Amino acid sequence: MMKAVEFEQSRMAEINVTPLVDVFLVLLIIFMISAPMMKSVYDVSLPEARKSQPRSEEGIEITLGRGDIIFIDAAQVSKEDFSSAFGQIFSAANPKPVFIKADGALPYQEIVTALDIVRQAGAVDVGLATEAVKPR
């Protein structure tokens, strides 16, 4: 009778990790699918253009919103810290394209100021994001 108890205890010492691995793989797949969808943090109404082109996802995205709201990729920065924050992210030695998404109702001077800061940091490949004109 004693041997049966010892055998039962040795079987319980092993941990079955298969269900744990399955759960982690499912979570990994969910995050891999949803991560590209979470790129845009702040929703702006972009101006419309007839020749709007799709852009690549590689690069630095700057979002300018109403009320001095500025995002560099997913990080919100103040208007005063924008120049130094962009300088820390952008590297002239390894330049990436920069996409500026500005709200359509934003004053033109604010967009030009952001564009000037980006170019002073050394960015050459700068694009302004627009939406395609919707047919009526």
C-alpha positions in Angstrom: 0.0 0.0 0.0 2.9 2.3 0.7 4.3 2.0 -2.8 1.1 3.3 -4.4 1.3 6.5 -2.4 4.9 7.1 -3.4 4.1 6.6 -7.0 1.3 9.0 -6.9 3.5 11.7 -5.3 6.2 11.4 -8.0 3.6 11.8 -10.7 2.4 15.1 -9.2 6.0 16.5 -9.1 5.9 17.1 -12.9 4.3 20.3 -14.2 2.5 20.2 -17.5 3.5 23.4 -19.3 1.7 22.7 -22.6 -1.5 24.6 -21.7 0.7 27.5 -20.5 2.6 27.6 -23.7 -0.7 27.5 -25.7 -2.0 30.5 -23.8 1.1 32.5 -24.4 1.2 31.7 -28.1 -2.4 32.8 -28.4 -1.7 36.1 -26.6 1.4 36.6 -28.8 -0.7 36.2 -31.9 -3.3 38.6 -30.6 -0.7 41.3 -29.8 1.0 40.8 -33.2 -2.3 41.4 -35.0 -3.5 44.3 -32.9 -0.2 46.2 -32.5 -0.2 47.8 -36.0 -3.8 49.0 -35.4 -2.8 50.8 -32.2 -0.2 53.0 -34.0 -2.4 56.1 -34.2 -2.9 57.4 -30.6 -4.7 60.6 -31.3 -7.4 61.0 -34.0 -7.2 64.0 -36.2 -9.3 65.0 -39.1 -6.8 65.2 -41.9 -7.2 67.5 -44.8 -8.4 65.9 -48.1 -6.4 65.7 -51.3 -7.2 64.3 -54.7 -3.7 62.6 -55.0 -3.4 61.1 -51.6 -0.9 58.3 -51.5 -0.6 55.4 -49.1 2.4 55.8 -46.9 4.8 53.1 -45.6 4.6 52.3 -41.9 8.3 52.8 -41.4 9.2 56.2 -40.0 8.5 58.7 -37.3 4.9 59.9 -37.1 4.2 63.4 -35.7 0.6 64.2 -34.9 -0.4 67.8 -34.4 -3.9 68.3 -32.8 -6.0 71.2 -31.7 -5.1 72.8 -28.4 -1.3 72.4 -28.7 -1.5 68.6 -28.6 1.6 67.0 -30.1 2.5 63.3 -30.3 5.8 61.9 -31.6 4.8 58.3 -32.5 2.9 57.4 -29.3 4.5 59.8 -26.8 2.7 63.0 -26.0 5.1 66.0 -25.7 4.5 69.7 -24.9 4.9 72.4 -27.5 8.0 73.7 -25.6 9.7 70.2 -25.5 8.9 69.2 -29.1 12.2 70.3 -30.5 14.4 68.5 -27.9 12.1 65.4 -27.9 12.3 65.1 -31.7 16.1 65.6 -31.6 16.4 62.7 -29.2 14.4 60.3 -31.4 15.6 61.4 -34.9 19.2 60.5 -35.9 20.7 62.2 -38.9 23.2 59.3 -39.2 20.3 56.9 -39.7 17.5 59.0 -41.1 13.9 57.7 -41.2 11.1 59.3 -43.1 9.0 61.7 -41.0 5.2 61.9 -41.5 3.3 64.9 -40.1 -0.4 64.4 -39.4 -2.0 67.7 -38.7 -5.6 68.5 -38.0 -7.3 70.2 -41.0 -8.5 73.0 -38.8 -5.0 73.8 -37.4 -3.5 77.2 -38.3 -1.0 76.9 -41.1 1.7 78.6 -39.0 1.7 75.8 -36.4 2.3 73.2 -39.2 5.1 75.3 -40.7 6.7 75.7 -37.2 6.7 71.9 -36.7 8.0 71.4 -40.2 10.8 73.8 -39.5 11.8 72.0 -36.3 11.9 68.7 -38.1 14.1 70.1 -40.9 16.4 71.8 -38.4 17.0 68.3 -36.8 18.2 67.1 -40.2 15.2 65.3 -41.6 15.0 65.5 -45.4 12.3 63.0 -46.2 9.2 64.7 -44.7 5.7 64.1 -45.8 2.3 65.7 -44.9 -0.4 63.1 -44.3 -3.8 63.6 -46.1 -6.9 61.7 -46.8 -8.2 60.8 -50.2 -11.2 62.9 -51.4 -14.3 60.8 -50.9 -16.6 60.6 -54.0 -20.0 62.1 -53.5 
